Amino acid sequence: MSEFADYCFCSDWDGNGEIYNRDGKVVWHFQPTGSDGRAGVPLFVFTGADGKELAVVRREKRLPLARFAVFENDVRVCTVRQRTLTLSKYDLEFETAKWTLRMPMFSARMKATAANGLEILVRVHSRRQWFVRLPVGNDQPPMMTALAYVTRKKLQCT
C-alpha cells in the first residue's frame, strides 16, 4: 500500500474541472460560480462524482493580499491566505495543520509543506492539467478544494 495518493486535476479555461485518481476514475468536480465574491456568494464549488456539493470557497478580503475561506456544510474548515502579490505563496490553515504552498514563478513544480514535515507536491503539465501527490489521509474535500482553487487561479493568471 502506498503512503501517497496521486491525482490528476484537469480544468478547462473557464475553470470547470475534474479530479482523477491514480486509476483514472473521476473522484471530484469543481467549478467557479461566476460570482465576484460579494455578499458571501461562493466563488468556487467543489462536488463529489455524484454531483453532491462537498465544499465551497468564499472571498473574505480582496486587497492588498486576498483571503478566502473553505466551507463544508456551512462550517469554515480552512482559511486560505495569499502571502505575496505575485500569487506565488499561500497559507492553507486548517484546524489540525497549517500548510505553506509555494508556487514559484516560471516553474512547473510547486510544493506545500506542513509544520510536521509532510509535503504535497504539484507538477504542472499545462495550464489546464496538473498532477498532485499528497500523503494519504490528507486527500479530503477541504484540502482538495483549496488546492484546486489556488492552483487553478495561479495558472489562469500566468
Secondary structure, DSSP 8 states (H G I E B T S, - for coil): --SEEEEEEEE-TTS-EEEEETTS-EEEEEEE----SGGG--SEEEEETTS-EEEEEEEEE-SSS-EEEEEETTEEEEEEEE-STTS-EEEEEESS-EEEEE--TT-SEEEEEETTS-EEEEEEEETTEEEEEEETT--SHHHHHHHHHHHHHHHHH-
